[in-house]
Amino acid sequence: MDAATMSTKELKDVVKRAGLEAKLVGISEKSDLVALAKEAVALVESGQRAPPEPAHEHAPRVRKIAPGASEVRLGDWDCRVVAPAAGEPKRAVVILHGFGATSGDFAPLARSLHDPLPKDILWVFPQAAEDPTLGASAWWKISVPEWISAQGNESRVAKLIRKRHDGLDACREQGKKLLRDIEEHTGIAAGDVHLAGFSQGAMTAMDLALHIPDAPGSVAMFSGSPIVVDEWAECLKKKQNLKIFVSHGKNDPVLPFVGSRWAISLFKDAGNAEVTDVPHPGGHDLGGPGVMTALAKFWANAMK
């Protein structure tokens, strides 16, 4: 197999066969995808798969978050955190990874978005626990066969996003506990916390934002869609001045682009949300530098 001659779909297929699917998150350039596929080809041709990440102890609970990068336990989740090198954090950005991914996937954003944003941000990257029945990290339980069969079928996806998934209520409570811990350790209240997420993490971030008493500083959804739609619609009526950033690849083969359109319609129908919509031509990924520039501008305005 020659990765250099493969189509994008073939490249992604071989990456998944090698067990490297989690590394696809955040890849937007084909050159990066080819490099990952070469690693995958070597594994496939040798009859191997990428080894699972080793089990580890929970991150420690702390009374005060130290400057710089560290791993701490916040709520019921192990989190990678990046605190200001000097001074106390005044606001927080919490980013939830996608299904089957890790907290490290988006940690580089703390560095790449450092210059255009305030320097007093506490960056928090929680890690979802691995679901033993799914064999992958997940914020709440999903039926993988259902989602696979729904790919490319808007009507099936529409039914799935109205379904109440097992573990969703518990996840909300864990999210609330995370926010309480952040406030306890830093004094940063929910109104100065900016929630974000990718794919399942995007759905989870928005669901949490709608189920806490006060609106967060903002919410950013990447490659997401609404869930429990009727419940979200009721919650949105009670939120005022909710700032929302939405970005989605128009060629997403996992969660169809129309999912984010449904979300935007839901937000706008509520009449009290300010929506920034930044679609991109890619697939199930973060998009290119233009999306990151737009995100930095959105966050900078929301943090004023």
Secondary structure as GFF3:
##gff-version 3
##sequence-region A 1 304
A	DSSP	three_ten_helix	3	5	.	.	.	ID=ss1
A	DSSP	alpha_helix	8	17	.	.	.	ID=ss2
A	DSSP	three_ten_helix	21	24	.	.	.	ID=ss3
A	DSSP	alpha_helix	30	45	.	.	.	ID=ss4
A	DSSP	beta_strand	68	74	.	.	.	ID=ss5
A	DSSP	beta_strand	77	83	.	.	.	ID=ss6
A	DSSP	beta_strand	91	96	.	.	.	ID=ss7
A	DSSP	three_ten_helix	103	105	.	.	.	ID=ss8
A	DSSP	alpha_helix	109	112	.	.	.	ID=ss9
A	DSSP	beta_strand	121	127	.	.	.	ID=ss10
A	DSSP	beta_strand	130	131	.	.	.	ID=ss11
A	DSSP	beta_strand	136	137	.	.	.	ID=ss12
A	DSSP	alpha_helix	144	150	.	.	.	ID=ss13
A	DSSP	alpha_helix	154	160	.	.	.	ID=ss14
A	DSSP	alpha_helix	168	186	.	.	.	ID=ss15
A	DSSP	three_ten_helix	190	192	.	.	.	ID=ss16
A	DSSP	beta_strand	193	198	.	.	.	ID=ss17
A	DSSP	alpha_helix	200	210	.	.	.	ID=ss18
A	DSSP	beta_strand	218	222	.	.	.	ID=ss19
A	DSSP	alpha_helix	229	236	.	.	.	ID=ss20
A	DSSP	beta_strand	242	247	.	.	.	ID=ss21
A	DSSP	alpha_helix	258	270	.	.	.	ID=ss22
A	DSSP	beta_strand	273	277	.	.	.	ID=ss23
A	DSSP	alpha_helix	289	302	.	.	.	ID=ss24
###
